[in-house]
Amino acid sequence: MQSSYDAIVVGAGPAGGQCARELAKNGKKVLLVEKSKDFSVNNYSSGGAPAEMLGDYSLPRDVLGTMWNKIALFTSTQRHYWGDEKYAGVVFDFMKLRAFLAQEVTQQGSELLLDHSYHHHEVDHGKTYVYLRNMHKQDILKVEAAVIVDATGAERKVLQNGKFEKKEAVAATGVEYLVEVKSEDYQRYAKTLSFFLGLKWMPQGYAWIFPMEENRLKIGVVRYFAHDMVVPHELSYRHYIERMLKECLQGDAKILDTHGKTMYYFEGQNEPRYEGNIVAIGDAISTLNPMASEGIRHAMYSGRMAARRIVDYLKGDNQSFFKYSKEMDKYFGFRWKTSEYLMNCMYRETKDEQLERYAQSFKKLSFDEMLQFTFQYKLKTVAKFFWNYFILDFGKKS
Ligand SMILES: Cc1cc2nc3c(=O)[nH]c(=O)nc-3n(C[C@H](O)[C@H](O)[C@H](O)COP(=O)(O)OP(=O)(O)OC[C@H]3O[C@@H](n4cnc5c(N)ncnc54)[C@H](O)[C@@H]3O)c2cc1C
């Protein structure tokens, strides 16, 4: 291990992995630090994403669980399918994706340090030193860095020192089971992203079933806590997942793994993105989409853009990350505002009747429009969705 690096990237999730990978490819000396002992730990994400990610980020197929070409929406009383012959998306194996990004870093001659956690940093005689703690021994490593990247996700450990106001954020808690099922049950959900909207499935949120690989499904629920949002619900997440196991599968399911995480999203993304030579990326700056909880793609995008600005910074061209922050505003901007609005409408509903109306409005969208709605957050499609919604209301009243 060296005593000094161009950049220390803290957190080897999709954001940190992608940022470190791009810096290493640009010939920078990078140390990618991760507190987990390996990538099987913290393997919490369902990994659903659009197919273009493979090309956009040069990802190999072996980081995938499977691919999908259908979307299904279930409510308490109805179900609807959209689809095409062509694959529209992927389900990542989150462990393999993160391991691949880290491997690309080391293959470029940079370093990965697992089992070490960011402790603190200090500036001494104009030099920045980062202190990293071994997770098992009490040893502390001191390493110099020109730039520090905060890619610690929901924990926001570096730029905000983990001390952000949780009460000011929208908290979204996701819990997921990886289950082994009978072939007939797998086939029912294969090649499909299935979403469940309705008080029966998850009040104040939604549930899903994603295919992972042959005879393995990911079954999860997410509940949003936005300020005053309180829809009556059973207390345990387990209650809802077990209902899914009971009502959505015909055969037995063997639970292989259970995982989950609480993510914090700041509406308006109004949190710091940089300070001096520290730049934050991914969930640490609310890149997660607030409506769909899709975060991998956007975390990687922020990692890519930060890497570009860090290269400029190291050249001495640009001594502020203001431009990076502006680029983030441009990318997220209005689309994230629209998603916040949708989140506040949909996950606040206390009546199934209203949620059924949302489902009816979705039904009027084509498969392409569903993809635009779910992954591109296109204003035109969102407007069409709301038009359908209000027409239904008008039809009911007249
Ligand atoms: C149940 C669930 C399902 C989801 N499903 C999807 C999905 O289908 N599709 C999708 O696109 N998104 C999904 N998401 C969201 C997505 O996984 C996240 O938005 C994305 O992983 C964020 O990437 P990140 O790199 O910013 O943060 P993370 O993936 O959280 O990575 C942060 C890393 O930093 C490390 N770290 C934290 N603190 C320290 C420290 N002090 N020192 C060293 N390392 C540290 C952590 O161990 C972690 O590895 C889901 C989320 C949940 C909870």
The ligand as an SDF file (V2000), in Angstrom:
LIG
                    3D

 53 58  0  0  0  0  0  0  0  0999 V2000
  -34.2250   -3.1590   -0.9050 C   0  0  0  0  0  0  0  0  0  0  0  0
  -33.6660   -2.2400   -1.9650 C   0  0  0  0  0  0  0  0  0  0  0  0
  -33.8630   -2.5440   -3.3030 C   0  0  0  0  0  0  0  0  0  0  0  0
  -33.3390   -1.7120   -4.3000 C   0  0  0  0  0  0  0  0  0  0  0  0
  -33.5580   -2.0450   -5.6040 N   0  0  0  0  0  0  0  0  0  0  0  0
  -33.0440   -1.2860   -6.5940 C   0  0  0  0  0  0  0  0  0  0  0  0
  -33.2350   -1.6480   -7.9520 C   0  0  0  0  0  0  0  0  0  0  0  0
  -33.9270   -2.6230   -8.2770 O   0  0  0  0  0  0  0  0  0  0  0  0
  -32.6430   -0.8760   -8.9090 N   0  0  0  0  0  0  0  0  0  0  0  0
  -31.8930    0.2240   -8.5930 C   0  0  0  0  0  0  0  0  0  0  0  0
  -31.3660    0.8800   -9.5040 O   0  0  0  0  0  0  0  0  0  0  0  0
  -31.7240    0.6090   -7.3030 N   0  0  0  0  0  0  0  0  0  0  0  0
  -32.2690   -0.1230   -6.3030 C   0  0  0  0  0  0  0  0  0  0  0  0
  -32.0750    0.2430   -4.9920 N   0  0  0  0  0  0  0  0  0  0  0  0
  -31.2850    1.4530   -4.7030 C   0  0  0  0  0  0  0  0  0  0  0  0
  -29.7950    1.2580   -5.0190 C   0  0  0  0  0  0  0  0  0  0  0  0
  -29.3390    0.0070   -4.5680 O   0  0  0  0  0  0  0  0  0  0  0  0
  -28.9640    2.3750   -4.3960 C   0  0  0  0  0  0  0  0  0  0  0  0
  -29.5340    3.6090   -4.7530 O   0  0  0  0  0  0  0  0  0  0  0  0
  -27.5210    2.3220   -4.8950 C   0  0  0  0  0  0  0  0  0  0  0  0
  -26.9160    1.1200   -4.4840 O   0  0  0  0  0  0  0  0  0  0  0  0
  -26.7300    3.5260   -4.3590 C   0  0  0  0  0  0  0  0  0  0  0  0
  -25.3800    3.3730   -4.6660 O   0  0  0  0  0  0  0  0  0  0  0  0
  -24.2560    4.1020   -3.7840 P   0  0  0  0  0  0  0  0  0  0  0  0
  -22.9620    3.5920   -4.3110 O   0  0  0  0  0  0  0  0  0  0  0  0
  -24.5140    5.5490   -3.7510 O   0  0  0  0  0  0  0  0  0  0  0  0
  -24.5040    3.5820   -2.2930 O   0  0  0  0  0  0  0  0  0  0  0  0
  -24.3730    2.1120   -1.6780 P   0  0  0  0  0  0  0  0  0  0  0  0
  -24.7310    1.0830   -2.6800 O   0  0  0  0  0  0  0  0  0  0  0  0
  -25.1470    2.1220   -0.4110 O   0  0  0  0  0  0  0  0  0  0  0  0
  -22.8280    1.9660   -1.3660 O   0  0  0  0  0  0  0  0  0  0  0  0
  -22.2100    2.6530   -0.2960 C   0  0  0  0  0  0  0  0  0  0  0  0
  -21.0280    1.8230    0.1670 C   0  0  0  0  0  0  0  0  0  0  0  0
  -20.2850    2.5720    1.1320 O   0  0  0  0  0  0  0  0  0  0  0  0
  -19.8530    1.7000    2.1490 C   0  0  0  0  0  0  0  0  0  0  0  0
  -19.5890    2.5120    3.3450 N   0  0  0  0  0  0  0  0  0  0  0  0
  -20.4900    3.1850    4.1120 C   0  0  0  0  0  0  0  0  0  0  0  0
  -19.8590    3.8240    5.1100 N   0  0  0  0  0  0  0  0  0  0  0  0
  -18.5350    3.5630    4.9720 C   0  0  0  0  0  0  0  0  0  0  0  0
  -17.3690    3.9400    5.7100 C   0  0  0  0  0  0  0  0  0  0  0  0
  -17.4480    4.7320    6.7950 N   0  0  0  0  0  0  0  0  0  0  0  0
  -16.1710    3.4840    5.3020 N   0  0  0  0  0  0  0  0  0  0  0  0
  -16.0670    2.6690    4.1980 C   0  0  0  0  0  0  0  0  0  0  0  0
  -17.1320    2.2790    3.4720 N   0  0  0  0  0  0  0  0  0  0  0  0
  -18.3500    2.7220    3.8520 C   0  0  0  0  0  0  0  0  0  0  0  0
  -21.0250    0.7360    2.3110 C   0  0  0  0  0  0  0  0  0  0  0  0
  -20.6260   -0.4670    2.9420 O   0  0  0  0  0  0  0  0  0  0  0  0
  -21.4500    0.5320    0.8490 C   0  0  0  0  0  0  0  0  0  0  0  0
  -20.7870   -0.5530    0.2500 O   0  0  0  0  0  0  0  0  0  0  0  0
  -32.6040   -0.5470   -3.9630 C   0  0  0  0  0  0  0  0  0  0  0  0
  -32.4160   -0.2300   -2.6120 C   0  0  0  0  0  0  0  0  0  0  0  0
  -32.9450   -1.0650   -1.6200 C   0  0  0  0  0  0  0  0  0  0  0  0
  -32.7300   -0.7060   -0.1660 C   0  0  0  0  0  0  0  0  0  0  0  0
  1  2  1  0
  2  3  1  0
  2 52  2  0
  3  4  2  0
  4  5  1  0
  4 50  1  0
  5  6  2  0
  6  7  1  0
  6 13  1  0
  7  8  2  0
  7  9  1  0
  9 10  1  0
 10 11  2  0
 10 12  1  0
 12 13  2  0
 13 14  1  0
 14 15  1  0
 14 50  1  0
 15 16  1  0
 16 17  1  0
 16 18  1  0
 18 19  1  0
 18 20  1  0
 20 21  1  0
 20 22  1  0
 22 23  1  0
 23 24  1  0
 24 25  2  0
 24 26  1  0
 24 27  1  0
 27 28  1  0
 28 29  2  0
 28 30  1  0
 28 31  1  0
 31 32  1  0
 32 33  1  0
 33 34  1  0
 33 48  1  0
 34 35  1  0
 35 36  1  0
 35 46  1  0
 36 37  1  0
 36 45  1  0
 37 38  2  0
 38 39  1  0
 39 40  1  0
 39 45  2  0
 40 41  1  0
 40 42  2  0
 42 43  1  0
 43 44  2  0
 44 45  1  0
 46 47  1  0
 46 48  1  0
 48 49  1  0
 50 51  2  0
 51 52  1  0
 52 53  1  0
M  END
$$$$
